[in-house]
Protein backbone atom coordinates (compact mmCIF):
# COMPACT_ATOMS: atom_id res chain seq x y z
CA UNK A 1 0.00 0.00 0.00
CA UNK A 2 2.81 2.37 0.84
CA UNK A 3 4.51 1.95 -2.57
CA UNK A 4 1.21 2.80 -4.29
CA UNK A 5 1.09 6.11 -2.43
CA UNK A 6 4.69 6.93 -3.36
CA UNK A 7 4.00 6.05 -6.99
CA UNK A 8 0.91 8.28 -7.06
CA UNK A 9 2.88 11.16 -5.50
CA UNK A 10 5.58 10.79 -8.15
CA UNK A 11 3.02 10.83 -10.95
CA UNK A 12 1.31 13.88 -9.44
CA UNK A 13 4.65 15.66 -9.06
CA UNK A 14 5.58 14.97 -12.68
CA UNK A 15 2.18 16.19 -13.87
CA UNK A 16 2.54 19.44 -11.93
CA UNK A 17 6.14 20.01 -13.00
CA UNK A 18 5.70 19.48 -16.75
CA UNK A 19 3.80 22.74 -17.51
CA UNK A 20 6.44 24.72 -15.64
CA UNK A 21 9.24 23.17 -17.66
CA UNK A 22 7.40 23.73 -20.95
CA UNK A 23 6.69 27.42 -20.27
CA UNK A 24 10.31 28.23 -19.49
CA UNK A 25 11.56 27.16 -22.92
CA UNK A 26 13.76 29.66 -24.64
CA UNK A 27 12.46 31.26 -27.80
CA UNK A 28 14.00 33.40 -30.49
CA UNK A 29 15.44 36.74 -29.46
CA UNK A 30 15.11 38.78 -32.65
CA UNK A 31 12.09 38.35 -34.89
CA UNK A 32 10.84 40.59 -37.68
CA UNK A 33 7.12 41.20 -37.25
CA UNK A 34 7.06 44.02 -39.78
CA UNK A 35 9.47 45.11 -42.47
CA UNK A 36 10.96 48.55 -43.06
CA UNK A 37 9.07 49.94 -46.08
CA UNK A 38 11.81 52.09 -47.67
CA UNK A 39 15.18 51.36 -49.22
CA UNK A 40 18.33 51.65 -47.15
CA UNK A 41 21.57 52.98 -48.66
CA UNK A 42 24.14 50.22 -48.84
CA UNK A 43 26.90 52.54 -47.57
CA UNK A 44 25.04 52.88 -44.25
CA UNK A 45 24.96 49.12 -43.62
CA UNK A 46 27.90 47.56 -41.77
CA UNK A 47 26.48 44.05 -41.45
CA UNK A 48 23.40 41.87 -41.45
CA UNK A 49 22.02 38.65 -40.05
CA UNK A 50 19.02 36.46 -40.72
CA UNK A 51 16.20 36.29 -38.18
CA UNK A 52 15.82 33.08 -36.24
CA UNK A 53 14.24 30.13 -38.07
CA UNK A 54 11.67 29.83 -35.24
CA UNK A 55 10.24 33.27 -36.03
CA UNK A 56 6.89 33.48 -37.84
CA UNK A 57 8.42 35.49 -40.71
CA UNK A 58 11.85 35.12 -42.27
CA UNK A 59 13.65 38.43 -42.30
CA UNK A 60 17.03 40.07 -42.66
CA UNK A 61 18.19 42.42 -39.93
CA UNK A 62 20.45 45.14 -41.32
CA UNK A 63 22.91 46.65 -38.84
CA UNK A 64 23.65 50.29 -39.63
CA UNK A 65 26.73 52.40 -38.90
CA UNK A 66 24.76 54.25 -36.20
CA UNK A 67 23.91 51.03 -34.36
CA UNK A 68 20.30 50.65 -35.51
CA UNK A 69 18.85 47.29 -36.50
CA UNK A 70 16.34 47.37 -39.35
CA UNK A 71 14.19 44.41 -40.40
CA UNK A 72 13.75 44.05 -44.15
CA UNK A 73 12.24 41.50 -46.52
CA UNK A 74 14.93 39.11 -47.81
CA UNK A 75 13.05 38.53 -51.07
CA UNK A 76 13.52 42.10 -52.30
CA UNK A 77 16.27 42.61 -54.88
CA UNK A 78 17.78 45.66 -53.16
CA UNK A 79 18.11 43.68 -49.92
CA UNK A 80 19.88 40.85 -51.75
CA UNK A 81 22.21 43.42 -53.36
CA UNK A 82 23.06 44.86 -49.93
CA UNK A 83 23.73 41.38 -48.55
CA UNK A 84 26.03 40.63 -51.50
CA UNK A 85 27.79 44.01 -51.08
CA UNK A 86 28.41 43.40 -47.36
CA UNK A 87 29.63 39.84 -48.02
CA UNK A 88 32.09 41.06 -50.66
CA UNK A 89 33.24 43.96 -48.47
CA UNK A 90 34.10 41.66 -45.56
CA UNK A 91 36.44 39.49 -47.67
C-alpha positions in Angstrom: 0.0 0.0 0.0 2.8 2.4 0.8 4.5 2.0 -2.6 1.2 2.8 -4.3 1.1 6.1 -2.4 4.7 6.9 -3.4 4.0 6.1 -7.0 0.9 8.3 -7.1 2.9 11.2 -5.5 5.6 10.8 -8.2 3.0 10.8 -10.9 1.3 13.9 -9.4 4.7 15.7 -9.1 5.6 15.0 -12.7 2.2 16.2 -13.9 2.5 19.4 -11.9 6.1 20.0 -13.0 5.7 19.5 -16.8 3.8 22.7 -17.5 6.4 24.7 -15.6 9.2 23.2 -17.7 7.4 23.7 -21.0 6.7 27.4 -20.3 10.3 28.2 -19.5 11.6 27.2 -22.9 13.8 29.7 -24.6 12.5 31.3 -27.8 14.0 33.4 -30.5 15.4 36.7 -29.5 15.1 38.8 -32.6 12.1 38.3 -34.9 10.8 40.6 -37.7 7.1 41.2 -37.2 7.1 44.0 -39.8 9.5 45.1 -42.5 11.0 48.6 -43.1 9.1 49.9 -46.1 11.8 52.1 -47.7 15.2 51.4 -49.2 18.3 51.6 -47.2 21.6 53.0 -48.7 24.1 50.2 -48.8 26.9 52.5 -47.6 25.0 52.9 -44.3 25.0 49.1 -43.6 27.9 47.6 -41.8 26.5 44.1 -41.4 23.4 41.9 -41.5 22.0 38.6 -40.1 19.0 36.5 -40.7 16.2 36.3 -38.2 15.8 33.1 -36.2 14.2 30.1 -38.1 11.7 29.8 -35.2 10.2 33.3 -36.0 6.9 33.5 -37.8 8.4 35.5 -40.7 11.8 35.1 -42.3 13.6 38.4 -42.3 17.0 40.1 -42.7 18.2 42.4 -39.9 20.5 45.1 -41.3 22.9 46.7 -38.8 23.6 50.3 -39.6 26.7 52.4 -38.9 24.8 54.2 -36.2 23.9 51.0 -34.4 20.3 50.6 -35.5 18.8 47.3 -36.5 16.3 47.4 -39.4 14.2 44.4 -40.4 13.8 44.0 -44.2 12.2 41.5 -46.5 14.9 39.1 -47.8 13.0 38.5 -51.1 13.5 42.1 -52.3 16.3 42.6 -54.9 17.8 45.7 -53.2 18.1 43.7 -49.9 19.9 40.9 -51.8 22.2 43.4 -53.4 23.1 44.9 -49.9 23.7 41.4 -48.6 26.0 40.6 -51.5 27.8 44.0 -51.1 28.4 43.4 -47.4 29.6 39.8 -48.0 32.1 41.1 -50.7 33.2 44.0 -48.5 34.1 41.7 -45.6 36.4 39.5 -47.7 
